[in-house]
Amino acid sequence: MHIAPFDNQNRAIVDVDNALVPLVYFNIIRLKAGESFDYRVAGYETCIVPATGTVTVETSGETFANIGHRGVDVWDGEPEGVYIPSGFPARITARTDTETFIAGAQFAQSLRAFAVRAGDIDKVQYGSDDTKTHRKIKHILGAAYHDRVGRLLVSELFTVGAGGWSGFPSHKHDTDRLPDETRHDECYNFRFRPDYGSGLQMLQRVDNEPGDAYHIVNRSTVLIDKGYHPCCVLPGYEMYYFTILGGQSQRSLKQHFQPSHAAQLHTIPGIMDMVAKFK
């Protein structure tokens, strides 16, 4: 499902118990310097990640100051974030003008809040220019936090260079059938550089049968409930997407690669390193 850009007025774009992707939550808030935003999401753990600007986060008696240092856009520096335990209230106060993502996953247990600083980001780069699959992933809440987070995985994905494919070889994660596959609902928010760039999100429900395709633009949100879901960006443009994954029964993601394209796993440099980072 594609949600076209709109002014959400600091209200959830993907709210709790969404009919299509009930395991994830997503909001974008925009604040001027000095403004605050209070929220609490019952039954969902969340992660606050400034897309741009700097914020201070208060939750559960702790204060995490000066989170985020990016200026003009998401390419302008490294991400930072704050993990908010399930059901806990949080206050975000803007130190500068900010656009901030709030990512969430359904999880009943309340853990402990913590900050993820730029130096903590877990990075992986894979693919190649020759295979048109070159990209970089910055894991904010990745595998390193399995003992501190319930079901939520949060990452930022960048195409390397201008144009190319992401999420290929095509994979899905819509069925809990361990150890071969896990169900993880997924939500993306896209950005392009220059911002008038665009791309395509595919969603193929069944191998070797026609699927759906969505024209994605700057600030598009895409919800992935089931099916194989590669995406691409037009030649001459860079693409970024903020990625939220919420697991049904475990945090580790086990992807099932599309049988028709499975041989491509052996042609794309570093792809198994990428897979390992989501486990």
C-alpha positions as CSV (number, residue, x, y, z in Angstrom):
1,M,0.0,0.0,0.0
2,H,1.3,3.5,-0.9
3,I,0.5,6.5,1.2
4,A,1.1,9.7,-0.8
5,P,2.8,12.6,1.0
6,F,0.5,14.7,3.1
7,D,0.5,17.1,6.1
8,N,-0.1,14.7,8.9
9,Q,-0.1,17.5,11.5
10,N,2.0,15.4,13.9
11,R,-0.6,12.6,13.9
12,A,0.3,9.0,13.3
13,I,0.6,8.0,9.6
14,V,0.4,4.3,10.6
15,D,-1.5,4.1,13.9
16,V,-1.8,1.2,16.3
17,D,-3.6,-1.9,15.1
18,N,-3.4,-0.8,11.5
19,A,-5.6,-3.1,9.4
20,L,-2.8,-3.9,6.9
21,V,0.4,-3.9,9.2
22,P,-0.7,-4.1,12.8
23,L,2.8,-4.9,14.1
24,V,4.2,-1.5,13.2
25,Y,3.6,2.2,14.1
26,F,4.9,5.3,12.3
27,N,4.6,9.0,12.9
28,I,6.5,12.1,11.6
29,I,6.5,15.2,13.8
30,R,7.6,18.7,12.8
31,L,8.6,21.1,15.5
32,K,10.1,24.6,15.7
33,A,12.9,25.3,18.0
34,G,11.6,25.3,21.6
35,E,8.4,23.4,20.8
36,S,7.6,20.1,22.5
37,F,5.6,17.1,21.6
38,D,4.3,14.5,24.1
39,Y,3.2,11.0,23.2
40,R,2.5,7.6,24.6
41,V,1.7,4.5,22.5
42,A,0.1,1.7,24.5
43,G,1.3,-1.8,23.5
44,Y,4.1,-0.5,21.2
45,E,7.8,0.1,21.9
46,T,9.1,3.1,19.9
47,C,12.2,4.7,18.6
48,I,12.7,8.5,18.1
49,V,15.0,9.4,15.2
50,P,15.4,13.0,14.0
51,A,15.5,13.1,10.2
52,T,16.9,16.6,10.6
53,G,17.5,18.9,13.5
54,T,18.3,18.2,17.2
55,V,16.0,17.2,20.0
56,T,16.0,16.4,23.7
57,V,14.0,13.4,24.8
58,E,12.6,12.8,28.3
59,T,11.1,9.5,29.3
60,S,10.8,7.3,32.4
61,G,12.7,9.8,34.6
62,E,15.7,10.0,32.2
63,T,16.8,12.8,29.8
64,F,18.6,12.2,26.6
65,A,20.0,15.6,25.4
66,N,21.0,16.7,21.9
67,I,19.8,13.8,19.8
68,G,20.4,14.3,16.1
69,H,22.8,16.6,14.3
70,R,21.7,16.5,10.7
71,G,21.0,19.8,8.9
72,V,19.5,20.1,5.5
73,D,18.5,16.5,4.9
74,V,19.0,12.8,5.8
75,W,22.3,12.7,3.8
76,D,23.8,15.4,6.1
77,G,25.4,13.3,8.8
78,E,24.7,10.1,10.8
79,P,21.4,9.2,12.5
80,E,20.8,9.0,16.2
81,G,17.8,7.8,18.2
82,V,16.2,7.1,21.5
83,Y,14.5,3.8,22.4
84,I,11.2,4.3,24.3
85,P,9.8,1.3,26.2
86,S,6.4,0.0,25.4
87,G,3.6,2.2,26.8
88,F,5.9,4.7,28.4
89,P,5.2,8.5,27.9
90,A,7.9,10.5,26.1
91,R,8.4,14.2,25.5
92,I,10.4,15.5,22.5
93,T,11.7,19.0,22.8
94,A,13.2,20.7,19.7
95,R,16.5,22.3,20.2
96,T,16.5,23.4,16.6
97,D,13.8,23.2,13.9
98,T,13.3,19.5,13.4
99,E,11.5,16.8,11.4
100,T,11.5,13.6,13.6
101,F,10.5,10.1,12.9
102,I,8.8,7.9,15.5
103,A,9.0,4.2,14.7
104,G,7.2,1.5,16.6
105,A,6.5,-2.2,16.9
106,Q,3.9,-4.1,18.8
107,F,5.4,-5.4,22.1
108,A,3.7,-5.9,25.5
109,Q,6.7,-5.9,27.8
110,S,8.3,-2.7,29.0
111,L,12.1,-2.6,28.9
112,R,14.5,0.3,29.6
113,A,15.0,3.5,27.6
114,F,18.4,4.2,26.0
115,A,20.1,6.4,23.4
116,V,21.8,5.4,20.2
117,R,24.5,7.9,19.3
118,A,26.2,8.3,15.9
119,G,29.2,6.2,17.0
120,D,26.9,3.3,17.9
121,I,25.4,3.0,14.4
122,D,26.0,-0.4,12.8
123,K,26.8,0.0,9.1
124,V,26.9,-2.4,6.2
125,Q,27.4,-1.8,2.5
126,Y,26.8,-4.3,-0.2
127,G,26.0,-4.8,-3.9
128,S,27.9,-3.2,-6.8
129,D,27.5,-0.6,-9.5
130,D,27.8,-3.4,-12.1
131,T,24.7,-5.2,-10.7
132,K,22.8,-1.9,-10.1
133,T,22.4,-3.0,-6.4
134,H,24.9,-0.8,-4.6
135,R,23.5,0.4,-1.3
136,K,24.4,1.3,2.3
137,I,22.4,0.4,5.4
138,K,22.7,2.2,8.8
139,H,21.2,0.1,11.5
140,I,19.9,2.3,14.4
141,L,18.2,-0.5,16.3
142,G,19.9,-3.5,14.7
143,A,21.1,-6.9,15.8
144,A,23.4,-5.4,18.5
145,Y,20.3,-4.6,20.6
146,H,18.6,-8.0,20.7
147,D,18.9,-8.1,24.5
148,R,17.5,-4.5,24.9
149,V,14.6,-4.3,22.4
150,G,11.5,-6.5,22.0
151,R,10.4,-6.8,18.4
152,L,11.5,-3.5,16.7
153,L,14.1,-3.1,14.0
154,V,14.9,0.4,12.7
155,S,17.3,1.2,9.9
156,E,18.1,3.8,7.2
157,L,18.9,2.6,3.7
158,F,20.7,4.5,1.0
159,T,21.4,3.9,-2.7
160,V,25.0,4.4,-3.4
161,G,25.4,6.5,-6.5
162,A,22.5,7.6,-8.7
163,G,19.9,5.1,-9.8
164,G,19.6,1.4,-9.1
165,W,17.7,-1.3,-7.2
166,S,17.2,-2.0,-3.5
167,G,15.8,-5.0,-1.8
168,F,17.0,-7.3,-4.6
169,P,17.1,-10.3,-4.9
170,S,13.4,-10.0,-4.0
171,H,12.5,-11.4,-0.6
172,K,9.5,-11.7,1.6
173,H,8.8,-12.1,5.4
174,D,5.1,-12.5,5.8
175,T,4.7,-15.9,7.3
176,D,6.0,-17.4,10.6
177,R,7.5,-20.7,9.6
178,L,10.7,-21.0,11.5
179,P,13.5,-21.6,10.8
180,D,12.9,-20.7,7.1
181,E,10.9,-17.4,7.5
182,T,9.5,-14.9,10.0
183,R,6.6,-12.6,9.8
184,H,7.7,-9.0,10.0
185,D,5.4,-6.2,9.0
186,E,7.3,-3.3,7.4
187,C,6.9,0.4,6.8
188,Y,9.1,2.7,4.6
189,N,9.4,6.4,4.3
190,F,11.2,7.5,1.2
191,R,13.4,10.6,0.4
192,F,15.1,11.5,-2.9
193,R,18.1,13.7,-3.7
194,P,17.3,16.0,-5.5
195,D,13.9,15.9,-3.9
196,Y,12.0,15.9,-7.2
197,G,13.4,12.5,-7.9
198,S,11.2,9.4,-7.7
199,G,11.2,5.6,-8.0
200,L,9.1,2.5,-8.0
201,Q,8.0,0.1,-5.3
202,M,7.1,-3.4,-6.5
203,L,5.0,-5.8,-4.5
204,Q,4.7,-9.3,-6.0
205,R,2.4,-11.5,-4.0
206,V,3.1,-14.8,-5.7
207,D,6.3,-15.9,-7.5
208,N,5.9,-15.8,-11.3
209,E,2.6,-14.0,-11.2
210,P,2.0,-10.3,-11.9
211,G,2.0,-8.0,-8.8
212,D,1.5,-4.3,-8.0
213,A,3.8,-1.3,-8.5
214,Y,3.6,2.1,-6.9
215,H,5.1,5.3,-8.1
216,I,7.0,6.6,-5.0
217,V,8.0,10.3,-4.6
218,N,9.8,12.3,-1.9
219,R,8.1,11.6,1.5
220,S,6.1,8.6,0.2
221,T,5.2,6.0,2.8
222,V,4.8,2.3,1.8
223,L,3.4,-0.5,3.9
224,I,4.5,-4.0,3.2
225,D,2.2,-6.7,4.6
226,K,3.1,-9.6,2.3
227,G,4.9,-10.5,-0.9
228,Y,8.2,-9.8,-2.5
229,H,9.1,-6.1,-2.5
230,P,12.1,-4.7,-4.3
231,C,12.2,-1.0,-5.2
232,C,14.3,1.2,-7.5
233,V,15.2,4.8,-8.1
234,L,15.4,6.7,-11.4
235,P,18.8,7.1,-13.0
236,G,20.4,10.3,-11.9
237,Y,18.8,10.4,-8.4
238,E,19.8,9.1,-4.9
239,M,17.2,7.3,-2.8
240,Y,16.9,6.9,1.0
241,Y,14.3,5.1,3.0
242,F,13.6,4.9,6.7
243,T,12.7,1.3,7.5
244,I,10.6,0.0,10.4
245,L,10.2,-3.8,11.0
246,G,8.0,-5.3,13.6
247,G,8.2,-9.1,14.3
248,Q,5.3,-11.2,15.2
249,S,7.1,-13.8,17.3
250,Q,10.8,-12.8,17.4
251,R,13.0,-9.8,16.7
252,S,15.4,-11.5,14.3
253,L,14.4,-11.2,10.7
254,K,14.5,-14.4,8.5
255,Q,13.9,-13.5,4.9
256,H,12.7,-15.9,2.3
257,F,14.2,-15.1,-1.1
258,Q,12.1,-15.4,-4.2
259,P,12.8,-18.8,-5.8
260,S,12.8,-17.3,-9.3
261,H,15.7,-15.0,-8.4
262,A,17.5,-17.0,-5.8
263,A,20.5,-17.6,-8.1
264,Q,21.2,-13.8,-7.9
265,L,22.3,-14.3,-4.3
266,H,25.6,-15.5,-5.7
267,T,26.1,-12.5,-8.0
268,I,25.7,-9.6,-5.6
269,P,28.8,-8.8,-3.4
270,G,28.3,-8.7,0.3
271,I,24.6,-9.6,0.3
272,M,25.0,-12.3,3.0
273,D,26.6,-9.7,5.3
274,M,23.4,-7.7,4.8
275,V,21.2,-10.7,5.7
276,A,23.3,-11.5,8.8
277,K,22.8,-7.9,10.1
278,F,19.1,-8.4,10.3
279,K,19.3,-11.8,12.1
